[in-house]
């Protein structure tokens, strides 16, 4: 009888342990908004623009979408696009590591809310149905959205040359 009781209490503790562990699976949604997603290249156009999927994080959807646009332009300028299709891997327009620091005031003004960066990003490649199916990840204080954008890389390069930021 004693062996049977030990076995039963052992089974109960195993079941209790599994119940506690399975309860932890629901917390994945809470950290999703804090994860940094990388910008992915989806295609390259013949006019010098590239189609990317960019991610942004914000208090609400409009903040997150504006941040996604900033992240797309920032990645084209400083980081390059390394994720996504291999045919359209793009090097950064400003490969020097100190380019952002050297022209700090210029880029602060360029990336301010409603700033000049919006001239080089469009929702041209986003399908109508994609507006309703944007990828959304959430956390308690913020949301993260993924959006398909077109970044006008050649026009951005011309602007940087005209403003004296990029040397030819």
N, C-alpha and C positions, 0 to 999 in steps of 0.2 A: 504494500500500500504506500509506503513512504516513497518508493521509487516513482510511483504514479503521481504523487503530489509534487515532487520535484520537477517532473517532466511537465506537468500542467503549469506550475508557476514559471518555469522556464519559457514555455510557449507564450504565456501571458506577457512576460517581459519582452520577448522578441516582437510580439504583435504591438506592444506599446511603443517600442523603439522604432518600428517601421512607421507607425502612425505619426510620431514626432518628426521623423525624417521626411515623410511625404508632405507634411504641412509646410515645409520650407520651399517647396517648388513654386508656390504662388507668389513669391517675392520677386520674381524675375522682372515683372512689369515696372516695379519701383526703380530699379537701377537702369532701365532702358533709356530714360531721358538723360542720364548722366554719362552715357557711353559716347565716345567721339567716333562718328561714322566718317569714312573717307569719301571724298569726291571721286566718282567713277566716270570714265569717258565712255560714252555710248556711241559716238560717231564723229567723224570729221567731215566738214563740208568743203566744197571747192572754193568758197568765197573767203576762206581763212578763218571761219568760225568753227567752234567745236560744240557738240551737244554733250552735256554732262548731267549726271544725277548728283545733286548736291544736298546736303543735310544742314538743317539749322535748328537751333534750340532757343526757346523763348518762353515768356510767361503765357502767351496765347498763340493762336495760329498765325496771326499777322506778324507778330514779332519773330516767330520761328521762320516764316517764309522770307522775311527781309534778311534775316541772318544767313539763311541758305544762299541767297543771292550774293551777300558779302563773302561768304566762304568760297563760293565758286570763283569769283574774281580774284580773291586772295590766293587761292591755289594756283590759278593760271599765272599770276604775277610772281609769286615767291617760292612755291613748292613744286610746281609741275603736277601733271596728272599722271599717276602711275597705276591706278586701279582701272579695271574695266577691260575693254577690248585692246588687244595688243597692237593692232594696226595704228591706233591713234594715241600712242603714248607721247605726251608733250613735255618738253623741257620747260622750266620756268622762264618767263620773259626777262626777269631780273635775277640771274643766277648768283650774283655776288651776295654773300651772306650778310653784309652790312648795308645793303641798299635800302632796306626799310628804315634802319636807324639813321642813316645819312640824310634821308629825306623825310624825316619823321613828321614835320608839320604838314608837308604836302600830302602824305598818305592819311594823316588824321582828318584833314579836310575832305579828301577824296572819299573816304569810307564813312563819313558821318551819316546819320539817318537821313534818307532822302538825298544823298550826295551824288556826286558825279559818276560813281560806279554804276548807277542804274542805267546810264546811257549805253553800257556795254553788255547788258544782260537782257534777254527777252524770254518770254514764255512761248515763243514761236513754235517750238517742237512739242509742246504739251498738248495732248489730245483733249477734247472736251470731256471725255469720260474720265481722264486722269485727274481732273480737278476734284472729282468726287471720290476718287480712289487713291489719293495721295497717301503715301505710307506714313503712318502716325505711330510714334512710340511715346509712352507717357511715364511721368513720375508725378509725385505729389505736387511739387511746386512748378514744374515746367513741362512743356511738350516738345517733341522733336519731330520735324517733318522732313520727308525726302521729296524733292521736286525735280522734274526734268527741265533743264534750262539750256539756252543757247548763249554761249559767251563769244562775243565778237572780238576774237583775239587779234586779228590784223588791225582793226580800228584802234584797239587798246594800245597796240605797239606804236602806231602812228602818233597817238596822243603823247605817249611817253617820250618819243623822239622830239616832238615839237616843244614839249615842256622842259627838255634838257635833262630828263631823268635817265633815259637810255641813250647810250652812245652808239652810233652806227658803225 
